[in-house]
Amino acid sequence: MSYGYAQQQPPGKSRTGLIVSLSVVGGVVVLLAVGVLIALLSGRGSSSGGPGPGEVRASGVPSEAPSAGEADAKGDVRITRCRVDPLTEWPDADVEIVNGADDRASYIVSVEFLDGDGTRRASGLATVTDLEAGRKAVENAQGLGEVPGKMTCEVAEVTRIPAR
């Protein structure tokens, strides 16, 4: 016996939750990797217990002014792509790093994502370890958060850590 009711299929599931979850997990993994890198590098400081040259105190203020070699590390970095992901609507940038030092080095690059008014809306990190002198690497800096309207990307800070 039929009552004339059509059986309806449930609507398809959205994958937005999965994408957001994976993006957040990826961001946490990157932050943990940077934390491990910083912890490993801070273990190589002076034996006096205080920070060595160029290392950071707990307040986030460098113990000394950067040397001329560290100051020009920003010149080793340029943004090659700046966009808002059409699916997540989060900003990301490709960062090209060319090791301009005389020896192998690791880099931590902070990128800021600015709206059309120049207001910082998000930030992201790109890292590369043990880059040989004169060699190039391209890494992605992923921002967490939406940037409405027009967006620009800027290199905010570059830390170059010489290999030991």
N, C-alpha and C positions, 0 to 999 in steps of 0.2 A: 504494500500500500504506500503510495507516495503522496506527500502533502504539498508538493510544489516548492519546497524550500531547496535552494541550491546550496551545496556544501561549499563553504568559503575556505580558501587556503589562508593560513596565517601569513602576515606580511613578512618579507625577507628581513633577516637580521642585519643591522648596520654594523660595519666594521670599525666605526669611529672609536668606540671604546677600546678595542684591541690595539688600534694604532696609537692612541693616546697612552695607553698602559705601556706599550713597548717603548715609546719615546721617553716616558718618564724613567723606566728601568734603564734605558740606555744612558740617559743623563746622569743617573745615580752611579752607574758603572764608570763613566768618564770622571766624575767628581772623585770617586774612590781611587781611581788610577792616579789622578793628579795628587791626591793626598798621600798615597804611597810613595810616589816620586819625590814629593817634598820631604816626607819623613826620611826616606833613604838619603837624600842629599843633605839634610840637616844633620844627619849622623856623621858626616864627614867634616864637621866644623872643628874649631879649636878645642883642645882638651881642657881649657880653663873653665868650661861650663857656660861661658858667654858666647854670643854669636860671633862668628868670624867675619872677615871682610865681605861685604855684599850679602850677608845672610840677614834674615828678617827677625826682629824681636817679636815677642808675643803681641805687642801693640800694633804690629803691622808696619812699623817705621823702620827703614833700613838702618843698620848700625853705622854705615858710612855712606857717603855719596858714591854713586856708581862710577867706575873708572871710565875713561874715554872709550874703551873697547865695549863696555856694557851699554854705554849711552847710545852708541850708534847701532845697536841691535835692532831698533825699530826700522832702520833702513834696510834690513834684511827681509822685511815682510811686506807683502802687498795683498790686497783683496782682489781676487780675480772674478768672483761671482757673488752677487748679493741679491737675495730673493726672498719672497714669502712663499712657503710651501702651499700649493693650492688646496691640499687635503687637510692639513692640520692648521693652516693659517699662522704658523709659527715661522719666524725668520731664520735663515741660515746663510752662511757665507763660506765660500771656498777661500782658503788662505794659502798663498804661495810663500814658502820660506826658502831662501837661498842662504846657506851658511857663508857669511862674509868674513868669518874669523879664520885664523891661521890653522886651527886644529878642530877636531871633531867637537860638536856641542849639541846640547839639547835645548829646546825652545818651549816656552809656555807663552801663548799669545792670547790676550784678552780682546774680544771684539764687542763693540757696543752697537746696538741697533736703535736708530733714532727715527722718530716720526717726522712728518713734514715741517713741524715747528722746531725741530732740533732737540726735542725732549727725549732722553733715554727711556726706552720702553722695555728693553731686554738686553741681556748680554750672554756671551758664550765663550768657550775656551777651545783652542786648538793646540795640540801638543805634538811634538816630534822628539824622539830620543836618538842620540848618537848619530847625528847627521854629519857626514864627512865634510871637510872644508871644501867649499866651492860647489857642493851638491845641492839639488833642489828637492823639496817635498811639497806636496799639496795635501792639506788636511781640511776638514770641515769643522766650523764652529757653529753649533746649534743653539739657537736662542729658545728659551722656554717662556712663552707668553705671546699674545697677539700684538701685532703692530698695525693699527688701523691706518688706511690711506697710504700715502706716499712714504717710503722708507729709504734710509741710507744706512750704510755700514761704515764704521770707522775702527781702525786699530787703536785701541786705548792704551795698551801697555804690552811690552815685549820683555820677557826675561830670557836671557841666553846664559846657559850654564855650561862652562867648559868641561869637557870630559877629563877624567883623571886617570 
